[in-house]
Amino acid sequence: MEFTGQAEVVGRIRADLEGLTGSRVRVRANMGRSKIVEREGILMQTHPSLFVVEVEEKRSRTARASYQYVDVLTRTVELTHPDSGEPVFPWLN
């Protein structure tokens, strides 16, 4: 895929996530060295190069985790709907 194609895909990912702001998502992130983190939370914000998910931690605490759109493109981060388990970006597969 050429650079302009990648930029268009990243733009589409961002646009789709802007439409999902305020909804629950499940995030599966490959953190390297065989460490995979799975979290569920609310998509809070989208920024030019990243998006923010607010997740519930132990003892009713909340934390914010940010991820880059490029990580979604490279499948380092996968987003699914928490109830159905369906991917948020079926067109990306």
The first five atom37 places (N, CA, C, CB, O) and aatype in JSON, in Angstrom:
{
  "aatype": [12, 6, 13, 16, 7, 5, 0, 6, 19, 19, 7, 1, 9, 1, 0, 3, 10, 6, 7, 10, 16, 7, 15, 1, 19, 1, 19, 1, 0, 2, 12, 7, 1, 15, 11, 9, 19, 6, 1, 6, 7, 9, 10, 12, 5, 16, 8, 14, 15, 10, 13, 19, 19, 6, 19, 6, 6, 11, 1, 15, 1, 16, 0, 1, 0, 15, 18, 5, 18, 19, 3, 19, 10, 16, 1, 16, 19, 6, 10, 16, 8, 14, 3, 15, 7, 6, 14, 19, 13, 14, 17, 10, 2],
  "atom_mask": [
    [1, 1, 1, 1, 1],
    [1, 1, 1, 1, 1],
    [1, 1, 1, 1, 1],
    [1, 1, 1, 1, 1],
    [1, 1, 1, 0, 1],
    [1, 1, 1, 1, 1],
    [1, 1, 1, 1, 1],
    [1, 1, 1, 1, 1],
    [1, 1, 1, 1, 1],
    [1, 1, 1, 1, 1],
    [1, 1, 1, 0, 1],
    [1, 1, 1, 1, 1],
    [1, 1, 1, 1, 1],
    [1, 1, 1, 1, 1],
    [1, 1, 1, 1, 1],
    [1, 1, 1, 1, 1],
    [1, 1, 1, 1, 1],
    [1, 1, 1, 1, 1],
    [1, 1, 1, 0, 1],
    [1, 1, 1, 1, 1],
    [1, 1, 1, 1, 1],
    [1, 1, 1, 0, 1],
    [1, 1, 1, 1, 1],
    [1, 1, 1, 1, 1],
    [1, 1, 1, 1, 1],
    [1, 1, 1, 1, 1],
    [1, 1, 1, 1, 1],
    [1, 1, 1, 1, 1],
    [1, 1, 1, 1, 1],
    [1, 1, 1, 1, 1],
    [1, 1, 1, 1, 1],
    [1, 1, 1, 0, 1],
    [1, 1, 1, 1, 1],
    [1, 1, 1, 1, 1],
    [1, 1, 1, 1, 1],
    [1, 1, 1, 1, 1],
    [1, 1, 1, 1, 1],
    [1, 1, 1, 1, 1],
    [1, 1, 1, 1, 1],
    [1, 1, 1, 1, 1],
    [1, 1, 1, 0, 1],
    [1, 1, 1, 1, 1],
    [1, 1, 1, 1, 1],
    [1, 1, 1, 1, 1],
    [1, 1, 1, 1, 1],
    [1, 1, 1, 1, 1],
    [1, 1, 1, 1, 1],
    [1, 1, 1, 1, 1],
    [1, 1, 1, 1, 1],
    [1, 1, 1, 1, 1],
    [1, 1, 1, 1, 1],
    [1, 1, 1, 1, 1],
    [1, 1, 1, 1, 1],
    [1, 1, 1, 1, 1],
    [1, 1, 1, 1, 1],
    [1, 1, 1, 1, 1],
    [1, 1, 1, 1, 1],
    [1, 1, 1, 1, 1],
    [1, 1, 1, 1, 1],
    [1, 1, 1, 1, 1],
    [1, 1, 1, 1, 1],
    [1, 1, 1, 1, 1],
    [1, 1, 1, 1, 1],
    [1, 1, 1, 1, 1],
    [1, 1, 1, 1, 1],
    [1, 1, 1, 1, 1],
    [1, 1, 1, 1, 1],
    [1, 1, 1, 1, 1],
    [1, 1, 1, 1, 1],
    [1, 1, 1, 1, 1],
    [1, 1, 1, 1, 1],
    [1, 1, 1, 1, 1],
    [1, 1, 1, 1, 1],
    [1, 1, 1, 1, 1],
    [1, 1, 1, 1, 1],
    [1, 1, 1, 1, 1],
    [1, 1, 1, 1, 1],
    [1, 1, 1, 1, 1],
    [1, 1, 1, 1, 1],
    [1, 1, 1, 1, 1],
    [1, 1, 1, 1, 1],
    [1, 1, 1, 1, 1],
    [1, 1, 1, 1, 1],
    [1, 1, 1, 1, 1],
    [1, 1, 1, 0, 1],
    [1, 1, 1, 1, 1],
    [1, 1, 1, 1, 1],
    [1, 1, 1, 1, 1],
    [1, 1, 1, 1, 1],
    [1, 1, 1, 1, 1],
    [1, 1, 1, 1, 1],
    [1, 1, 1, 1, 1],
    [1, 1, 1, 1, 1]
  ],
  "atom_positions": [
    [[0.84, -1.17, 0.0], [0.0, 0.0, 0.0], [0.89, 1.24, 0.0], [-0.96, -0.01, 1.21], [1.83, 1.32, 0.79]],
    [[0.62, 2.19, -0.85], [1.44, 3.39, -0.92], [1.05, 4.37, 0.19], [1.28, 4.07, -2.3], [0.04, 4.19, 0.87]],
    [[1.89, 5.39, 0.37], [1.7, 6.31, 1.48], [0.35, 7.01, 1.44], [2.8, 7.34, 1.48], [-0.33, 7.08, 2.46]],
    [[-0.06, 7.52, 0.28], [-1.34, 8.22, 0.21], [-2.48, 7.26, 0.53], [-1.55, 8.85, -1.18], [-3.48, 7.67, 1.14]],
    [[-2.36, 6.01, 0.14], [-3.38, 5.02, 0.47], [-3.46, 4.79, 1.96], [0.0, 0.0, 0.0], [-4.55, 4.68, 2.52]],
    [[-2.3, 4.7, 2.61], [-2.28, 4.51, 4.06], [-2.89, 5.71, 4.76], [-0.85, 4.26, 4.55], [-3.64, 5.56, 5.73]],
    [[-2.56, 6.9, 4.29], [-3.1, 8.12, 4.9], [-4.62, 8.16, 4.77], [-2.46, 9.38, 4.26], [-5.31, 8.6, 5.69]],
    [[-5.14, 7.71, 3.65], [-6.59, 7.67, 3.46], [-7.25, 6.67, 4.39], [-6.93, 7.33, 2.01], [-8.31, 6.95, 4.94]],
    [[-6.62, 5.51, 4.58], [-7.17, 4.49, 5.48], [-7.14, 5.01, 6.92], [-6.37, 3.17, 5.37], [-8.12, 4.83, 7.65]],
    [[-6.05, 5.64, 7.33], [-5.97, 6.21, 8.68], [-7.05, 7.28, 8.85], [-4.56, 6.81, 8.93], [-7.68, 7.35, 9.91]],
    [[-7.27, 8.09, 7.84], [-8.33, 9.09, 7.89], [-9.7, 8.47, 8.03], [0.0, 0.0, 0.0], [-10.55, 9.0, 8.75]],
    [[-9.93, 7.36, 7.36], [-11.23, 6.68, 7.47], [-11.39, 6.07, 8.86], [-11.36, 5.58, 6.4], [-12.48, 6.12, 9.43]],
    [[-10.31, 5.5, 9.41], [-10.36, 4.96, 10.78], [-10.73, 6.07, 11.75], [-9.0, 4.31, 11.17], [-11.59, 5.89, 12.61]],
    [[-10.08, 7.22, 11.6], [-10.36, 8.35, 12.49], [-11.81, 8.81, 12.36], [-9.41, 9.52, 12.19], [-12.48, 9.05, 13.36]],
    [[-12.29, 8.92, 11.14], [-13.67, 9.36, 10.91], [-14.67, 8.38, 11.52], [-13.93, 9.52, 9.4], [-15.65, 8.8, 12.14]],
    [[-14.43, 7.09, 11.36], [-15.32, 6.08, 11.94], [-15.32, 6.18, 13.46], [-14.91, 4.67, 11.49], [-16.37, 6.08, 14.09]],
    [[-14.14, 6.37, 14.06], [-14.06, 6.47, 15.52], [-14.71, 7.75, 16.03], [-12.61, 6.41, 15.97], [-15.29, 7.75, 17.12]],
    [[-14.62, 8.84, 15.28], [-15.3, 10.08, 15.69], [-16.8, 9.83, 15.82], [-15.03, 11.22, 14.68], [-17.45, 10.38, 16.71]],
    [[-17.34, 9.01, 14.94], [-18.77, 8.68, 15.0], [-19.12, 7.79, 16.17], [0.0, 0.0, 0.0], [-20.29, 7.72, 16.57]],
    [[-18.14, 7.09, 16.73], [-18.38, 6.2, 17.87], [-18.05, 6.83, 19.22], [-17.57, 4.94, 17.7], [-18.12, 6.15, 20.24]],
    [[-17.7, 8.12, 19.23], [-17.36, 8.79, 20.48], [-18.51, 8.65, 21.47], [-17.02, 10.28, 20.22], [-19.67, 8.93, 21.14]],
    [[-18.18, 8.23, 22.69], [-19.19, 8.04, 23.74], [-19.71, 6.62, 23.84], [0.0, 0.0, 0.0], [-20.47, 6.33, 24.76]],
    [[-19.33, 5.73, 22.92], [-19.81, 4.35, 22.98], [-18.75, 3.42, 23.55], [-20.24, 3.87, 21.59], [-17.55, 3.73, 23.56]],
    [[-19.21, 2.27, 24.02], [-18.31, 1.28, 24.61], [-17.61, 0.47, 23.52], [-19.09, 0.34, 25.55], [-18.21, 0.12, 22.5]],
    [[-16.34, 0.2, 23.75], [-15.54, -0.63, 22.84], [-14.65, -1.55, 23.66], [-14.69, 0.25, 21.87], [-14.32, -1.26, 24.81]],
    [[-14.26, -2.64, 23.04], [-13.29, -3.54, 23.65], [-12.0, -3.39, 22.85], [-13.79, -5.04, 23.65], [-12.0, -3.45, 21.63]],
    [[-10.9, -3.18, 23.58], [-9.6, -2.94, 22.95], [-8.69, -4.12, 23.28], [-8.97, -1.6, 23.44], [-8.58, -4.53, 24.44]],
    [[-8.04, -4.65, 22.26], [-7.05, -5.71, 22.43], [-5.75, -5.17, 21.83], [-7.5, -7.08, 21.73], [-5.64, -4.99, 20.62]],
    [[-4.76, -4.93, 22.7], [-3.52, -4.3, 22.26], [-2.34, -5.24, 22.48], [-3.29, -2.98, 23.0], [-2.17, -5.79, 23.57]],
    [[-1.54, -5.41, 21.44], [-0.32, -6.19, 21.52], [0.79, -5.26, 21.99], [0.03, -6.87, 20.15], [1.23, -4.38, 21.24]],
    [[1.25, -5.45, 23.22], [2.24, -4.55, 23.81], [3.67, -5.04, 23.58], [1.98, -4.4, 25.29], [4.61, -4.43, 24.09]],
    [[3.85, -6.11, 22.83], [5.18, -6.63, 22.56], [5.6, -7.67, 23.6], [0.0, 0.0, 0.0], [5.0, -7.76, 24.67]],
    [[6.61, -8.44, 23.27], [7.12, -9.49, 24.16], [6.01, -10.4, 24.69], [7.86, -8.85, 25.33], [5.98, -10.74, 25.87]],
    [[5.11, -10.77, 23.8], [4.01, -11.68, 24.1], [3.06, -11.16, 25.16], [4.56, -13.0, 24.54], [2.36, -11.94, 25.8]],
    [[3.02, -9.86, 25.35], [2.09, -9.26, 26.31], [0.92, -8.64, 25.56], [2.81, -8.2, 27.19], [1.09, -7.71, 24.77]],
    [[-0.26, -9.17, 25.82], [-1.47, -8.67, 25.18], [-2.4, -8.15, 26.28], [-2.17, -9.77, 24.31], [-2.69, -8.86, 27.24]],
    [[-2.86, -6.92, 26.11], [-3.74, -6.29, 27.09], [-5.12, -6.16, 26.48], [-3.19, -4.9, 27.53], [-5.28, -5.63, 25.38]],
    [[-6.13, -6.65, 27.2], [-7.51, -6.5, 26.76], [-8.24, -5.64, 27.77], [-8.2, -7.88, 26.59], [-8.22, -5.9, 28.97]],
    [[-8.9, -4.59, 27.26], [-9.64, -3.67, 28.1], [-10.97, -3.34, 27.45], [-8.82, -2.38, 28.36], [-11.13, -3.45, 26.23]],
    [[-11.9, -2.94, 28.28], [-13.19, -2.48, 27.78], [-13.46, -1.11, 28.38], [-14.34, -3.49, 28.12], [-13.25, -0.9, 29.57]],
    [[-13.91, -0.19, 27.56], [-14.17, 1.15, 28.07], [-14.96, 1.98, 27.08], [0.0, 0.0, 0.0], [-15.52, 1.48, 26.11]],
    [[-14.99, 3.27, 27.36], [-15.75, 4.21, 26.55], [-14.79, 5.05, 25.72], [-16.63, 5.11, 27.45], [-13.83, 5.61, 26.24]],
    [[-15.06, 5.12, 24.45], [-14.26, 5.97, 23.55], [-14.56, 7.42, 23.89], [-14.55, 5.66, 22.03], [-15.68, 7.9, 23.65]],
    [[-13.58, 8.12, 24.45], [-13.8, 9.47, 24.96], [-13.5, 10.57, 23.94], [-12.97, 9.68, 26.19], [-14.3, 11.47, 23.75]],
    [[-12.33, 10.49, 23.29], [-11.9, 11.57, 22.42], [-11.15, 11.02, 21.22], [-11.02, 12.56, 23.19], [-10.56, 9.94, 21.26]],
    [[-11.18, 11.8, 20.14], [-10.33, 11.53, 19.0], [-9.49, 12.77, 18.75], [-11.17, 11.14, 17.72], [-9.98, 13.89, 18.84]],
    [[-8.25, 12.56, 18.44], [-7.3, 13.63, 18.16], [-6.7, 13.37, 16.78], [-6.18, 13.72, 19.27], [-6.98, 12.32, 16.18]],
    [[-5.89, 14.28, 16.25], [-5.34, 14.08, 14.9], [-4.58, 12.77, 14.7], [-4.44, 15.21, 14.57], [-4.64, 12.2, 13.61]],
    [[-3.86, 12.28, 15.71], [-3.08, 11.07, 15.5], [-3.39, 9.95, 16.5], [-1.63, 11.39, 15.57], [-2.83, 8.86, 16.39]],
    [[-4.27, 10.19, 17.47], [-4.58, 9.16, 18.45], [-6.0, 9.31, 18.97], [-3.59, 9.2, 19.6], [-6.65, 10.34, 18.76]],
    [[-6.48, 8.26, 19.67], [-7.79, 8.3, 20.3], [-7.65, 7.83, 21.74], [-8.82, 7.41, 19.52], [-6.71, 7.11, 22.08]],
    [[-8.59, 8.25, 22.58], [-8.51, 8.0, 24.02], [-9.71, 7.16, 24.45], [-8.46, 9.33, 24.82], [-10.86, 7.46, 24.12]],
    [[-9.41, 6.09, 25.21], [-10.45, 5.22, 25.77], [-10.35, 5.29, 27.28], [-10.3, 3.75, 25.25], [-9.27, 5.11, 27.85]],
    [[-11.48, 5.55, 27.94], [-11.51, 5.56, 29.4], [-11.96, 4.18, 29.87], [-12.48, 6.69, 29.94], [-13.04, 3.71, 29.53]],
    [[-11.09, 3.52, 30.65], [-11.35, 2.16, 31.1], [-11.52, 2.13, 32.61], [-10.22, 1.21, 30.66], [-10.95, 2.94, 33.34]],
    [[-12.33, 1.17, 33.07], [-12.51, 0.98, 34.5], [-11.43, 0.06, 35.02], [-13.92, 0.43, 34.82], [-11.19, -1.02, 34.47]],
    [[-10.8, 0.49, 36.09], [-9.77, -0.31, 36.73], [-10.35, -0.93, 38.0], [-8.51, 0.55, 37.06], [-11.55, -0.81, 38.25]],
    [[-9.53, -1.58, 38.78], [-9.97, -2.16, 40.05], [-10.41, -1.07, 41.02], [-8.84, -3.01, 40.67], [-9.95, 0.07, 40.95]],
    [[-11.3, -1.44, 41.92], [-11.79, -0.54, 42.97], [-12.48, 0.7, 42.4], [-10.65, -0.12, 43.87], [-12.35, 1.8, 42.95]],
    [[-13.2, 0.53, 41.33], [-13.99, 1.6, 40.71], [-13.18, 2.81, 40.26], [-15.04, 2.05, 41.66], [-13.72, 3.91, 40.16]],
    [[-11.92, 2.64, 40.02], [-11.09, 3.71, 39.49], [-11.17, 3.69, 37.97], [-9.62, 3.58, 39.97], [-11.4, 2.65, 37.35]],
    [[-10.97, 4.87, 37.38], [-10.93, 4.93, 35.93], [-9.55, 5.39, 35.48], [-12.03, 5.89, 35.38], [-8.87, 6.15, 36.17]],
    [[-9.16, 4.91, 34.34], [-7.88, 5.29, 33.75], [-8.13, 5.58, 32.28], [-6.79, 4.16, 33.93], [-9.12, 5.12, 31.7]],
    [[-7.25, 6.34, 31.7], [-7.36, 6.64, 30.27], [-6.18, 6.02, 29.54], [-7.42, 8.16, 30.02], [-5.03, 6.12, 29.97]],
    [[-6.49, 5.39, 28.44], [-5.45, 4.79, 27.61], [-5.59, 5.39, 26.21], [-5.57, 3.22, 27.57], [-6.69, 5.53, 25.69]],
    [[-4.46, 5.74, 25.63], [-4.5, 6.3, 24.28], [-3.82, 5.34, 23.31], [-3.81, 7.69, 24.23], [-2.87, 4.64, 23.65]],
    [[-4.34, 5.33, 22.1], [-3.84, 4.45, 21.05], [-3.77, 5.25, 19.76], [-4.74, 3.2, 20.87], [-4.52, 6.21, 19.57]],
    [[-2.86, 4.87, 18.88], [-2.71, 5.56, 17.6], [-3.53, 4.85, 16.52], [-1.23, 5.63, 17.2], [-3.71, 3.63, 16.55]],
    [[-4.02, 5.64, 15.57], [-4.78, 5.08, 14.45], [-3.91, 4.14, 13.62], [-5.34, 6.2, 13.56], [-4.4, 3.15, 13.08]],
    [[-2.63, 4.45, 13.53], [-1.71, 3.61, 12.77], [-1.63, 2.21, 13.38], [-0.31, 4.25, 12.72], [-1.46, 1.23, 12.66]],
    [[-1.74, 2.12, 14.72], [-1.72, 0.82, 15.38], [-2.94, -0.01, 15.0], [-1.65, 0.99, 16.89], [-2.86, -1.24, 14.95]],
    [[-4.06, 0.63, 14.75], [-5.25, -0.07, 14.26], [-4.99, -0.58, 12.85], [-6.51, 0.86, 14.29], [-5.34, -1.71, 12.51]],
    [[-4.37, 0.26, 12.02], [-4.05, -0.11, 10.64], [-3.12, -1.32, 10.6], [-3.41, 1.07, 9.91], [-3.32, -2.22, 9.78]],
    [[-2.11, -1.35, 11.46], [-1.14, -2.45, 11.48], [-1.61, -3.65, 12.31], [0.18, -1.96, 12.01], [-0.9, -4.64, 12.44]],
    [[-2.81, -3.53, 12.87], [-3.43, -4.58, 13.68], [-2.7, -4.85, 15.0], [-3.49, -5.87, 12.88], [-2.85, -5.92, 15.59]],
    [[-1.92, -3.88, 15.47], [-1.33, -3.96, 16.8], [-2.42, -3.73, 17.84], [-0.17, -2.92, 16.96], [-2.37, -4.26, 18.95]],
    [[-3.42, -2.93, 17.47], [-4.58, -2.67, 18.31], [-5.82, -3.09, 17.53], [-4.67, -1.15, 18.74], [-6.0, -2.71, 16.37]],
    [[-6.67, -3.89, 18.18], [-7.91, -4.35, 17.56], [-9.08, -3.85, 18.39], [-7.93, -5.89, 17.43], [-9.07, -3.95, 19.62]],
    [[-10.1, -3.33, 17.73], [-11.29, -2.83, 18.4], [-12.49, -3.68, 18.01], [-11.54, -1.35, 18.06], [-12.7, -3.98, 16.84]],
    [[-13.27, -4.07, 19.02], [-14.48, -4.85, 18.78], [-15.62, -4.26, 19.6], [-14.27, -6.34, 19.13], [-15.4, -3.53, 20.57]],
    [[-16.84, -4.59, 19.21], [-18.01, -4.2, 19.98], [-18.09, -5.14, 21.19], [-19.33, -4.27, 19.11], [-17.97, -6.35, 21.02]],
    [[-18.29, -4.61, 22.4], [-18.23, -5.45, 23.6], [-19.35, -6.49, 23.68], [-18.29, -4.59, 24.82], [-19.13, -7.57, 24.22]],
    [[-20.53, -6.19, 23.16], [-21.64, -7.13, 23.28], [-21.59, -8.24, 22.23], [-22.95, -6.4, 23.17], [-21.74, -9.42, 22.56]],
    [[-21.37, -7.86, 20.99], [-21.42, -8.84, 19.9], [-20.07, -9.46, 19.59], [-21.97, -8.19, 18.65], [-20.01, -10.57, 19.06]],
    [[-18.97, -8.77, 19.93], [-17.65, -9.27, 19.58], [-17.28, -9.01, 18.13], [0.0, 0.0, 0.0], [-16.21, -9.43, 17.67]],
    [[-18.16, -8.31, 17.41], [-17.9, -7.98, 16.01], [-16.83, -6.9, 15.91], [-19.19, -7.53, 15.29], [-16.81, -6.0, 16.75]],
    [[-15.95, -6.98, 14.91], [-14.95, -5.93, 14.75], [-15.57, -4.58, 14.42], [-13.95, -6.32, 13.67], [-16.58, -4.51, 13.71]],
    [[-14.97, -3.52, 14.93], [-15.45, -2.16, 14.66], [-15.17, -1.8, 13.21], [-14.78, -1.14, 15.62], [-15.92, -1.04, 12.59]],
    [[-14.08, -2.34, 12.66], [-13.7, -2.05, 11.28], [-13.69, -3.33, 10.45], [-12.31, -1.37, 11.23], [-12.61, -3.84, 10.13]],
    [[-14.87, -3.86, 10.08], [-14.9, -5.09, 9.27], [-14.29, -4.87, 7.9], [-16.34, -5.58, 9.12], [-13.79, -5.82, 7.29]],
    [[-14.31, -3.66, 7.39], [-13.74, -3.35, 6.07], [-12.22, -3.39, 6.07], [-14.21, -1.98, 5.61], [-11.61, -3.41, 5.0]],
    [[-11.59, -3.39, 7.25], [-10.13, -3.38, 7.34], [-9.53, -4.77, 7.15], [-9.7, -2.81, 8.68], [-8.34, -4.9, 6.86]],
    [[-10.33, -5.81, 7.32], [-9.81, -7.17, 7.22], [-9.57, -7.54, 5.84], [-10.73, -8.15, 7.83], [-9.13, -8.66, 5.57]]
  ]
}
